[in-house]
Amino acid sequence: MAESFTPIVFVVDDDPSVRTAVKRLLASVGLPCETFSTAAEFLVRSADGVSGCLVLDVRMPGASGLDLQRVLNQEGTDLPVIFVTAHADVPLTVRAMKAGALEVLTKPFDDQALLDAVYHALEQERVRSHDREELHRLRDRFDTLTGREREVMALVVTGMLNKQIAAELGTVEKTIKVHRAQVMHKMQADSLAELVRMADRLSQGSRLL
Amino acid sequence: MDLAISRPAAAWFDRGTAIAHRRVLAWIALLSLAYYATAVIGYMRLMMPVLPTMAVLWPPNVLLFVAFLLTPLRLWPIVIFFALLTQLAVAATMAIPFTRSLAMFTGNLSQPMIAAGLLRQLGYREGLLDTLRGAMAFILVAALGAPAIASLVSAATLSASGWITDAWMFWRMRLVTNVLSTIVLAPPLLTFLRWRSWPRPLAPPAAEFLILLTSLTATERLVSNVSAPMMAAPLLFAPLPFLLWAAIRFGQAGLGIVLCFTMLFRYFAQTHPGQALPEPDAIFATQLTLIAMSLPLIVLAALLAERRTAEEALRTGHKRYGLATVAGSVGVWDWNLVTNDIYVDPSLKSLLGYADHEIPNHLDHWGKCVHPDDGGKVMAAAHAHFEGRSPAFEAAHRMVHRDGSTRWFLARGVIVERVDGRPVRMIGTDTDITAQKHAEQALQDAKAELARLTRLSDMGGLTAAIAHEVNQPLCAIVANASAALRWLGSDRPDLPQVREALTDVVYDGKRASELIRRTRGLFERRALDRRPVDVNGVVLSALGLTNGALDAGRVSVKVALDPALPTVRADQLQLQQVFCNLVINAVEAMARVPASEPVLRIETARSDDGGVYATVVDSGEGFGGDDPERVFRPLVTTRPEGMGIGLSMSRIIVEMHGGRLWATPNAPGAGATFHIALPLDIHG
């Protein structure tokens, strides 16, 4: 997965004028941008893995913006989505927001509104990207643990004493003590509290990865 | 006419039984009283020594004649009964022997019964003397015929009874007396008995009548003083001017009264106290002279009455016609089909802003006022009537007013004269129906407007479609302009970037304006301009207009048009728009299937209900399993450009024409077929 954060604003709109204009607007503030005229085109591009945010026209020939959003969600590509539409009505906005859209802008939109939304999206993406990287590191460390060490770690983070863990796993307290030190070392955890937090992240992040 | 005039008398008798009974009693009482009085006076004053049974005037017979003429037949026995009673009373008063009185009564009764019975049979009632025919019948039947017969009966009876010796003399005397009595008394009686229905012009000016009577009296006094025997004969005619005056100015009644006065003057002049009794021959001569003078005068008075009635009817008719003309904006025309001379009511010309003399009465001139587009239609309708294909000529058409405006007229006419089966004269009317037509037009406009609004609200999304389309370029404009501003605002403005952005702003501005121009046509508030339209022609013109797109798409076009297609009433431009939309839609649908050989087929045919059925078949991508109805919804578009309202607008147009537009898929992968059905006569 991407190791460094290189955000790109992806613009999907069927109107060539709008595509060019939005690209130009983003370029004026130094934001890199890629444009696509259909949802299908973008799906080809996103298969390689993307980072950044998506400016998506709702109403397009073929698959609509909402269709694309659904497909991306299914694929687990969690790009922040900013919808733009020439005719926003309430049901459409509700649907888009429920599906996780960051913003719904009505054409013709204010340039600052779009830029704010894009910055917001990129910031969100940056944070998420950071989280993802940390999780990767934890997962790498976790992967170095042996099976016994993982069992010990799972019980340690529940707050059990070494004696209890030994009884649980059918061994002696001393062995557990060694395993525990090994877990703390491999996970680079300075305290029990930190190990608990790491375990928490791992169990949450297993869904994300 | 007789019926109309006799109505008051008939009503007088026939209205409700209680009233009728009382009226009959009053009538009988009045009659009896008059009978009695006149009979007694007749016996007392006018009895002659020479012929003791003969009076100069004998009113009772005239009274009975008038009574019988006005009384329904079923009441005659009552009249006879009371007349007999009265006669007996008279006989008793005058000490006349009963049997003799009865014999005289029989003769006297037969006269009015014959006269009145016959006249009633002929249909005459109290209006008898108003017409020439009636007056002639009165003279022949009542004044001459009946007295002649009745006198014969009386003469025979009395002679057989031995009361008189000279039957011929008696017959002659009785006849003349009764003729004169009838002529003198019947007209005024008949007139006064229906005083309520007197026509106004006949109401006599009293002053003039007094002058007439005074002049008559003075003349008669003067004449009576002339004793030269040679002058006797000419002087008999002295009252003629007064009788003529009365007949002309006061009709039958006036004539009768003046005759009556003349008679009395003559009689009193001849029976002057102290002188010998007048010679019977002198009285006879007077009677004959008066009869001879009055018979033509009665005919004259009848003629005048008839003329006056006719004039009155004409005047009333003319007044009604005038009122109708003004109120209904109707005018009459009379067309000589041989010479094409046409009398045109001046009121018709004035409806078009012309004075009577400004349009000569000839078809060449009047025809110029007919709207050029309608002339053929009017003549076609006229010829249809000439050739017997229509029972009457009738055509609604436009006329051109002097000020250039158009007025609607309804012309109606019928042939009134034919020579050898060929029509030579037609009379008819023109009615100004402009207001009606305007109301119809307004109603139609309102309907069209309602239909337009209904369709718009039906497809609410249409406005959204337009907002969508127009917002696209606006969005680009705003974004480009914002970008340009940012470029300019930076420390080192990137002018080439700014120029590029502004160029796009101009482009998109033009694009937005073009979009608005295109969509405005869809919402123009105008009624359908319906004319007979040849759908084949519309198809060909639509193909001509879309030629560029067809060529660009390398579409081969196959057309199968039914040459016997009926014309439909439709808006040619809108219909053309529908076919253009369908062709463009097909071309684009086929362009998205690059491998195929694009083929467009358009066919027209007569539909089962007599209308027109057309199909537009393409070999494009079809509907891909979707509901074909989906494409008619606004905003549903399968093509990258365009608004997705072309097909929905087309459907609206077709439906406004009362027709249907629908789509069906061809065999899978073989494109789509669009169907249009247009009814022959469209009531949108």
Chai-1 contact restraints between the chains, C-beta under 6 A:
chainA,res_idxA,chainB,res_idxB,connection_type,confidence,min_distance_angstrom,max_distance_angstrom,comment,restraint_id
A,D15,B,Q472,contact,1.0,0.0,6.0,A-B,restraint_1
A,S17,B,A476,contact,1.0,0.0,6.0,A-B,restraint_2
A,S17,B,D508,contact,1.0,0.0,6.0,A-B,restraint_3
A,V18,B,Q472,contact,1.0,0.0,6.0,A-B,restraint_4
A,V18,B,C475,contact,1.0,0.0,6.0,A-B,restraint_5
A,V18,B,A476,contact,1.0,0.0,6.0,A-B,restraint_6
A,A21,B,A476,contact,1.0,0.0,6.0,A-B,restraint_7
A,A21,B,A479,contact,1.0,0.0,6.0,A-B,restraint_8
A,A21,B,N480,contact,1.0,0.0,6.0,A-B,restraint_9
A,V22,B,A479,contact,1.0,0.0,6.0,A-B,restraint_10
A,R24,B,A483,contact,1.0,0.0,6.0,A-B,restraint_11
A,R24,B,A501,contact,1.0,0.0,6.0,A-B,restraint_12
A,L25,B,A479,contact,1.0,0.0,6.0,A-B,restraint_13
A,L25,B,S482,contact,1.0,0.0,6.0,A-B,restraint_14
A,L25,B,A483,contact,1.0,0.0,6.0,A-B,restraint_15
A,S28,B,A483,contact,1.0,0.0,6.0,A-B,restraint_16
A,S28,B,R486,contact,1.0,0.0,6.0,A-B,restraint_17
A,S28,B,W487,contact,1.0,0.0,6.0,A-B,restraint_18
A,P61,B,P640,contact,1.0,0.0,6.0,A-B,restraint_19
A,A86,B,H468,contact,1.0,0.0,6.0,A-B,restraint_20
A,A86,B,N471,contact,1.0,0.0,6.0,A-B,restraint_21
A,A86,B,Q472,contact,1.0,0.0,6.0,A-B,restraint_22
A,H87,B,A464,contact,1.0,0.0,6.0,A-B,restraint_23
A,H87,B,A467,contact,1.0,0.0,6.0,A-B,restraint_24
A,H87,B,H468,contact,1.0,0.0,6.0,A-B,restraint_25
A,K107,B,N471,contact,1.0,0.0,6.0,A-B,restraint_26
A,K107,B,C475,contact,1.0,0.0,6.0,A-B,restraint_27
A,P108,B,L474,contact,1.0,0.0,6.0,A-B,restraint_28
A,P108,B,C475,contact,1.0,0.0,6.0,A-B,restraint_29
A,P108,B,V478,contact,1.0,0.0,6.0,A-B,restraint_30
A,D111,B,S482,contact,1.0,0.0,6.0,A-B,restraint_31
